[in-house]
Amino acid sequence: MEYTYIIIDSDATSNLQLQHHLEEYGEFICTAHAHNSADGLNSILKFNPSIVFINLNDSASEYFHMVLELHQYKKELPILIGISKGKQYAYEAIKNNFFDYWLMPYSEFDIRKSLLKLKKLMPKEAVSQTICLKSYKDYRYVDTDEILYLKADNNATDFILRDGSTISAFKTLKTFEETLPKNFIRIHQSYILNTKYVSRINYGKSICSLKQDNHQLPFSKSYKENIDDLKKLLSKSSIRTLN
């Protein structure tokens, strides 16, 4: 099970130090970095993380205001963990329902205790990996791992599967974009792909290649941010080489 997190911190050094400490815990996945409260609010609303780490040394009052603003847009807030060089913001953090408050330099022992307490409080439930595709009175139940990509076809959507078959469902691509697991991303007005099968991103030709049968899907400028996030995600899980 995975816990996604965002770091809001304008200090690149402390940002990297925190991420280094969290790398020990494989189930904690970084989805974004933000450098101020405005970017932080946007990232939280966009990525819907499980946890948000906030360096309060930057501008504590702005971040506490950001937390209050979050209540306007979200029914449930992510777990909030404050970070600071001193205890001066601890009381305000408690008032704003922060889960924990970490002092810098980071203590490996304190981080371990906090994350174990967090996992006990918020156990992750298994997400269903099966999707029901309805066509008239025909109901098809498909394992999402078998889906390579989705293609819009007017008001219907074609599901292209690993075995080469295609299933059509009479719903728009937007409908499935909001219901599929997080490993499915929109890259074009007409395409959603399963990131598990991406083998290549060619920015020059604006094409994503898939491992299966060398499918090539175009991506558009309006979804380039999704492609950039995908590149970062794939880079983290790949072996680095020197060019």
C-alpha atoms as a printed R data frame, in Angstrom:
    type eleno elety resid chain resno       x      y       z
1   ATOM     1    CA   MET     A     1   0.000  0.000   0.000
2   ATOM     2    CA   GLU     A     2   1.230  3.505  -0.811
3   ATOM     3    CA   TYR     A     3   1.035  6.859   0.974
4   ATOM     4    CA   THR     A     4   1.594  9.814  -1.322
5   ATOM     5    CA   TYR     A     5   3.113 13.004   0.016
6   ATOM     6    CA   ILE     A     6   3.973 16.573  -0.973
7   ATOM     7    CA   ILE     A     7   6.801 18.682   0.436
8   ATOM     8    CA   ILE     A     8   6.242 22.444   0.698
9   ATOM     9    CA   ASP     A     9   9.656 23.961   1.294
10  ATOM    10    CA   SER     A    10  11.597 26.735  -0.468
11  ATOM    11    CA   ASP     A    11  14.898 25.416   0.915
12  ATOM    12    CA   ALA     A    12  16.305 22.893  -1.567
13  ATOM    13    CA   THR     A    13  18.710 21.418   0.994
14  ATOM    14    CA   SER     A    14  16.141 20.598   3.687
15  ATOM    15    CA   ASN     A    15  13.784 19.420   0.911
16  ATOM    16    CA   LEU     A    16  16.335 16.842  -0.277
17  ATOM    17    CA   GLN     A    17  17.239 15.837   3.287
18  ATOM    18    CA   LEU     A    18  13.610 15.090   4.117
19  ATOM    19    CA   GLN     A    19  13.084 13.119   0.937
20  ATOM    20    CA   HIS     A    20  16.256 11.144   1.679
21  ATOM    21    CA   HIS     A    21  14.916 10.163   5.121
22  ATOM    22    CA   LEU     A    22  11.579  9.121   3.639
23  ATOM    23    CA   GLU     A    23  13.155  6.964   0.906
24  ATOM    24    CA   GLU     A    24  13.759  4.296   3.543
25  ATOM    25    CA   TYR     A    25   9.999  3.774   3.675
26  ATOM    26    CA   GLY     A    26   9.103  2.370   0.255
27  ATOM    27    CA   GLU     A    27   5.372  2.861   0.699
28  ATOM    28    CA   PHE     A    28   5.771  6.655   0.982
29  ATOM    29    CA   ILE     A    29   5.820  8.163  -2.522
30  ATOM    30    CA   CYS     A    30   6.618 11.813  -3.289
31  ATOM    31    CA   THR     A    31   4.223 13.248  -5.886
32  ATOM    32    CA   ALA     A    32   5.206 16.938  -5.892
33  ATOM    33    CA   HIS     A    33   7.351 19.718  -4.449
34  ATOM    34    CA   ALA     A    34   6.143 23.261  -3.848
35  ATOM    35    CA   HIS     A    35   8.092 26.386  -2.885
36  ATOM    36    CA   ASN     A    36   5.375 28.589  -1.394
37  ATOM    37    CA   SER     A    37   1.820 28.520  -0.049
38  ATOM    38    CA   ALA     A    38   0.167 29.262  -3.415
39  ATOM    39    CA   ASP     A    39   2.020 26.449  -5.178
40  ATOM    40    CA   GLY     A    40   1.393 24.234  -2.171
41  ATOM    41    CA   LEU     A    41  -2.362 24.797  -2.263
42  ATOM    42    CA   ASN     A    42  -2.433 24.092  -5.988
43  ATOM    43    CA   SER     A    43  -0.401 20.869  -5.559
44  ATOM    44    CA   ILE     A    44  -2.635 19.591  -2.750
45  ATOM    45    CA   LEU     A    45  -5.786 20.174  -4.798
46  ATOM    46    CA   LYS     A    46  -4.210 18.634  -7.894
47  ATOM    47    CA   PHE     A    47  -2.529 15.528  -6.446
48  ATOM    48    CA   ASN     A    48  -4.712 14.880  -3.380
49  ATOM    49    CA   PRO     A    49  -1.800 13.546  -1.272
50  ATOM    50    CA   SER     A    50  -2.089 11.477   1.887
51  ATOM    51    CA   ILE     A    51   0.467 13.643   3.714
52  ATOM    52    CA   VAL     A    52   1.782 17.202   3.386
53  ATOM    53    CA   PHE     A    53   5.110 18.238   4.924
54  ATOM    54    CA   ILE     A    54   5.386 22.017   5.452
55  ATOM    55    CA   ASN     A    55   8.557 23.906   6.340
56  ATOM    56    CA   LEU     A    56   7.114 26.581   8.597
57  ATOM    57    CA   ASN     A    57  10.373 28.544   8.716
58  ATOM    58    CA   ASP     A    58   9.542 30.075   5.321
59  ATOM    59    CA   SER     A    59   6.377 31.944   6.238
60  ATOM    60    CA   ALA     A    60   4.375 30.242   8.955
61  ATOM    61    CA   SER     A    61   1.419 32.652   8.924
62  ATOM    62    CA   GLU     A    62   0.879 32.117   5.180
63  ATOM    63    CA   TYR     A    63   0.933 28.351   5.578
64  ATOM    64    CA   PHE     A    64  -1.535 28.372   8.452
65  ATOM    65    CA   HIS     A    65  -3.793 30.557   6.297
66  ATOM    66    CA   MET     A    66  -3.380 28.015   3.455
67  ATOM    67    CA   VAL     A    67  -4.589 25.249   5.780
68  ATOM    68    CA   LEU     A    68  -7.679 27.278   6.683
69  ATOM    69    CA   GLU     A    69  -8.334 27.903   2.986
70  ATOM    70    CA   LEU     A    70  -8.115 24.177   2.258
71  ATOM    71    CA   HIS     A    71 -11.339 23.642   4.199
72  ATOM    72    CA   GLN     A    72 -13.197 25.559   1.469
73  ATOM    73    CA   TYR     A    73 -12.237 23.000  -1.153
74  ATOM    74    CA   LYS     A    74 -11.765 19.655   0.599
75  ATOM    75    CA   LYS     A    75 -14.036 17.665   2.855
76  ATOM    76    CA   GLU     A    76 -11.094 15.796   4.375
77  ATOM    77    CA   LEU     A    77  -7.650 17.352   4.698
78  ATOM    78    CA   PRO     A    78  -4.442 15.379   4.236
79  ATOM    79    CA   ILE     A    79  -2.266 14.570   7.221
80  ATOM    80    CA   LEU     A    80  -0.218 17.711   7.977
81  ATOM    81    CA   ILE     A    81   3.276 17.569   9.453
82  ATOM    82    CA   GLY     A    82   5.024 20.815  10.339
83  ATOM    83    CA   ILE     A    83   8.793 21.241  10.124
84  ATOM    84    CA   SER     A    84  10.820 23.946  11.845
85  ATOM    85    CA   LYS     A    85  14.200 24.774  13.344
86  ATOM    86    CA   GLY     A    86  12.534 25.666  16.632
87  ATOM    87    CA   LYS     A    87   9.354 25.171  18.644
88  ATOM    88    CA   GLN     A    88   7.945 28.661  18.066
89  ATOM    89    CA   TYR     A    89   5.188 27.463  15.699
90  ATOM    90    CA   ALA     A    90   4.239 24.300  17.593
91  ATOM    91    CA   TYR     A    91   1.218 25.791  19.407
92  ATOM    92    CA   GLU     A    92  -0.214 27.260  16.213
93  ATOM    93    CA   ALA     A    93   0.344 23.933  14.451
94  ATOM    94    CA   ILE     A    94  -1.629 22.119  17.168
95  ATOM    95    CA   LYS     A    95  -4.465 24.651  16.825
96  ATOM    96    CA   ASN     A    96  -4.548 23.919  13.071
97  ATOM    97    CA   ASN     A    97  -4.753 20.152  13.673
98  ATOM    98    CA   PHE     A    98  -1.277 19.264  12.448
99  ATOM    99    CA   PHE     A    99  -0.572 15.571  13.016
100 ATOM   100    CA   ASP     A   100   3.018 16.122  14.131
101 ATOM   101    CA   TYR     A   101   5.768 18.715  14.402
102 ATOM   102    CA   TRP     A   102   9.367 17.828  13.449
103 ATOM   103    CA   LEU     A   103  12.457 19.760  14.460
104 ATOM   104    CA   MET     A   104  15.496 20.229  12.230
105 ATOM   105    CA   PRO     A   105  18.024 18.750  11.994
106 ATOM   106    CA   TYR     A   106  15.888 15.670  11.416
107 ATOM   107    CA   SER     A   107  15.931 12.829  13.909
108 ATOM   108    CA   GLU     A   108  15.713  9.425  12.239
109 ATOM   109    CA   PHE     A   109  14.187  7.944  15.404
110 ATOM   110    CA   ASP     A   110  11.498 10.637  15.657
111 ATOM   111    CA   ILE     A   111  10.616 10.234  11.981
112 ATOM   112    CA   ARG     A   112  10.267  6.467  12.359
113 ATOM   113    CA   LYS     A   113   7.995  6.797  15.411
114 ATOM   114    CA   SER     A   114   5.852  9.422  13.705
115 ATOM   115    CA   LEU     A   115   5.399  7.436  10.483
116 ATOM   116    CA   LEU     A   116   4.580  4.228  12.337
117 ATOM   117    CA   LYS     A   117   1.994  6.121  14.392
118 ATOM   118    CA   LEU     A   118   0.596  7.593  11.161
119 ATOM   119    CA   LYS     A   119   0.303  4.155   9.505
120 ATOM   120    CA   LYS     A   120  -1.494  2.803  12.560
121 ATOM   121    CA   LEU     A   121  -3.921  5.729  12.509
122 ATOM   122    CA   MET     A   122  -4.494  5.612   8.755
123 ATOM   123    CA   PRO     A   123  -4.151  2.034   7.457
124 ATOM   124    CA   LYS     A   124  -4.377  1.868   3.697
125 ATOM   125    CA   GLU     A   125  -7.192 -0.179   2.215
126 ATOM   126    CA   ALA     A   126  -6.693 -2.198  -0.944
127 ATOM   127    CA   VAL     A   127  -8.057 -0.404  -3.998
128 ATOM   128    CA   SER     A   128 -10.198 -2.417  -6.363
129 ATOM   129    CA   GLN     A   129  -8.287 -3.201  -9.555
130 ATOM   130    CA   THR     A   130 -11.353 -4.282 -11.499
131 ATOM   131    CA   ILE     A   131 -13.513 -1.977 -13.584
132 ATOM   132    CA   CYS     A   132 -17.028 -2.730 -14.846
133 ATOM   133    CA   LEU     A   133 -17.636 -1.751 -18.474
134 ATOM   134    CA   LYS     A   134 -21.288 -1.644 -19.484
135 ATOM   135    CA   SER     A   135 -22.563 -1.786 -23.041
136 ATOM   136    CA   TYR     A   136 -26.363 -1.995 -23.202
137 ATOM   137    CA   LYS     A   137 -27.131 -5.095 -21.059
138 ATOM   138    CA   ASP     A   138 -23.628 -6.526 -21.359
139 ATOM   139    CA   TYR     A   139 -21.406 -6.137 -18.281
140 ATOM   140    CA   ARG     A   140 -17.676 -6.778 -18.668
141 ATOM   141    CA   TYR     A   141 -15.367 -6.918 -15.634
142 ATOM   142    CA   VAL     A   142 -11.792 -6.039 -16.578
143 ATOM   143    CA   ASP     A   143  -8.609 -6.132 -14.489
144 ATOM   144    CA   THR     A   144  -7.111 -2.636 -14.841
145 ATOM   145    CA   ASP     A   145  -3.624 -4.172 -15.199
146 ATOM   146    CA   GLU     A   146  -4.816 -5.638 -18.510
147 ATOM   147    CA   ILE     A   147  -5.609 -2.181 -19.922
148 ATOM   148    CA   LEU     A   148  -2.920 -0.555 -22.101
149 ATOM   149    CA   TYR     A   149  -4.773  2.652 -22.886
150 ATOM   150    CA   LEU     A   150  -8.149  4.257 -23.512
151 ATOM   151    CA   LYS     A   151  -9.152  6.061 -26.686
152 ATOM   152    CA   ALA     A   152 -12.059  8.466 -27.093
153 ATOM   153    CA   ASP     A   153 -14.566  7.622 -29.837
154 ATOM   154    CA   ASN     A   154 -17.215 10.365 -29.955
155 ATOM   155    CA   ASN     A   155 -19.321  9.763 -26.817
156 ATOM   156    CA   ALA     A   156 -17.901  6.271 -26.307
157 ATOM   157    CA   THR     A   157 -14.503  5.044 -25.101
158 ATOM   158    CA   ASP     A   158 -12.445  2.170 -26.492
159 ATOM   159    CA   PHE     A   159 -10.361  0.127 -24.033
160 ATOM   160    CA   ILE     A   160  -7.321 -1.425 -25.718
161 ATOM   161    CA   LEU     A   161  -6.136 -4.475 -23.779
162 ATOM   162    CA   ARG     A   162  -2.819 -6.337 -23.556
163 ATOM   163    CA   ASP     A   163  -4.140 -9.302 -25.519
164 ATOM   164    CA   GLY     A   164  -4.909 -7.038 -28.481
165 ATOM   165    CA   SER     A   165  -8.665 -6.965 -27.994
166 ATOM   166    CA   THR     A   166 -10.799 -3.821 -27.706
167 ATOM   167    CA   ILE     A   167 -13.825 -3.225 -25.514
168 ATOM   168    CA   SER     A   168 -16.122 -0.261 -26.136
169 ATOM   169    CA   ALA     A   169 -18.001  1.447 -23.329
170 ATOM   170    CA   PHE     A   170 -20.680  4.073 -23.849
171 ATOM   171    CA   LYS     A   171 -19.244  6.703 -21.541
172 ATOM   172    CA   THR     A   172 -16.899  9.597 -22.226
173 ATOM   173    CA   LEU     A   173 -13.156  9.509 -21.590
174 ATOM   174    CA   LYS     A   174 -13.629 12.150 -18.871
175 ATOM   175    CA   THR     A   175 -15.825  9.739 -16.884
176 ATOM   176    CA   PHE     A   176 -13.085  7.111 -16.740
177 ATOM   177    CA   GLU     A   177 -10.369  9.690 -16.064
178 ATOM   178    CA   GLU     A   178 -12.038 10.377 -12.712
179 ATOM   179    CA   THR     A   179 -12.571  6.735 -11.703
180 ATOM   180    CA   LEU     A   180  -9.477  4.787 -12.808
181 ATOM   181    CA   PRO     A   181  -6.515  4.179 -10.447
182 ATOM   182    CA   LYS     A   182  -3.759  6.790 -10.206
183 ATOM   183    CA   ASN     A   183  -1.460  4.932 -12.622
184 ATOM   184    CA   PHE     A   184  -3.772  6.038 -15.473
185 ATOM   185    CA   ILE     A   185  -3.108  9.564 -16.754
186 ATOM   186    CA   ARG     A   186  -4.619 11.763 -19.446
187 ATOM   187    CA   ILE     A   187  -2.058 12.706 -22.107
188 ATOM   188    CA   HIS     A   188  -4.307 13.941 -24.915
189 ATOM   189    CA   GLN     A   189  -7.891 14.962 -25.553
190 ATOM   190    CA   SER     A   190  -8.370 11.463 -26.964
191 ATOM   191    CA   TYR     A   191  -6.051  9.273 -24.848
192 ATOM   192    CA   ILE     A   192  -5.518  7.975 -21.320
193 ATOM   193    CA   LEU     A   193  -2.657  5.534 -20.807
194 ATOM   194    CA   ASN     A   194  -1.587  3.027 -18.183
195 ATOM   195    CA   THR     A   195   1.760  4.357 -16.942
196 ATOM   196    CA   LYS     A   196   2.895  0.819 -16.040
197 ATOM   197    CA   TYR     A   197   3.443  0.121 -19.729
198 ATOM   198    CA   VAL     A   198   5.290  3.288 -20.767
199 ATOM   199    CA   SER     A   199   8.715  2.511 -22.260
200 ATOM   200    CA   ARG     A   200   9.610  5.835 -23.859
201 ATOM   201    CA   ILE     A   201   8.709  9.541 -23.816
202 ATOM   202    CA   ASN     A   202   9.780 11.436 -26.916
203 ATOM   203    CA   TYR     A   203   9.346 15.184 -26.367
204 ATOM   204    CA   GLY     A   204  10.589 15.983 -29.872
205 ATOM   205    CA   LYS     A   205   7.801 14.001 -31.541
206 ATOM   206    CA   SER     A   206   5.312 14.389 -28.630
207 ATOM   207    CA   ILE     A   207   4.851 10.616 -28.423
208 ATOM   208    CA   CYS     A   208   4.654  8.052 -25.618
209 ATOM   209    CA   SER     A   209   5.655  4.508 -26.553
210 ATOM   210    CA   LEU     A   210   4.269  1.477 -24.726
211 ATOM   211    CA   LYS     A   211   6.091 -1.779 -24.022
212 ATOM   212    CA   GLN     A   212   3.290 -3.864 -25.506
213 ATOM   213    CA   ASP     A   213   3.416 -4.191 -29.325
214 ATOM   214    CA   ASN     A   214   5.223 -0.820 -29.540
215 ATOM   215    CA   HIS     A   215   2.020  1.221 -29.389
216 ATOM   216    CA   GLN     A   216   2.734  4.934 -29.885
217 ATOM   217    CA   LEU     A   217   0.341  7.504 -28.466
218 ATOM   218    CA   PRO     A   218   0.516 11.271 -29.047
219 ATOM   219    CA   PHE     A   219   0.492 13.721 -26.173
220 ATOM   220    CA   SER     A   220  -0.609 17.332 -26.494
221 ATOM   221    CA   LYS     A   221   0.743 20.564 -25.026
222 ATOM   222    CA   SER     A   222  -2.295 20.982 -22.799
223 ATOM   223    CA   TYR     A   223  -1.341 17.751 -20.966
224 ATOM   224    CA   LYS     A   224   2.424 18.304 -20.964
225 ATOM   225    CA   GLU     A   225   2.405 18.828 -17.189
226 ATOM   226    CA   ASN     A   226   1.060 15.279 -16.787
227 ATOM   227    CA   ILE     A   227   3.865 14.020 -19.027
228 ATOM   228    CA   ASP     A   228   6.470 15.902 -16.968
229 ATOM   229    CA   ASP     A   229   5.094 14.335 -13.762
230 ATOM   230    CA   LEU     A   230   5.182 10.905 -15.419
231 ATOM   231    CA   LYS     A   231   8.828 11.416 -16.456
232 ATOM   232    CA   LYS     A   232   9.777 12.312 -12.870
233 ATOM   233    CA   LEU     A   233   7.932  9.263 -11.521
234 ATOM   234    CA   LEU     A   234   9.568  6.869 -14.000
235 ATOM   235    CA   SER     A   235  12.999  8.423 -13.427
236 ATOM   236    CA   LYS     A   236  12.771  7.769  -9.680
237 ATOM   237    CA   SER     A   237  12.123  4.065 -10.233
238 ATOM   238    CA   SER     A   238  14.789  3.564 -12.916
239 ATOM   239    CA   ILE     A   239  18.529  2.881 -12.671
240 ATOM   240    CA   ARG     A   240  20.424  6.067 -13.343
241 ATOM   241    CA   THR     A   241  23.208  6.125 -15.954
242 ATOM   242    CA   LEU     A   242  25.764  8.772 -16.858
243 ATOM   243    CA   ASN     A   243  25.507 10.112 -20.435
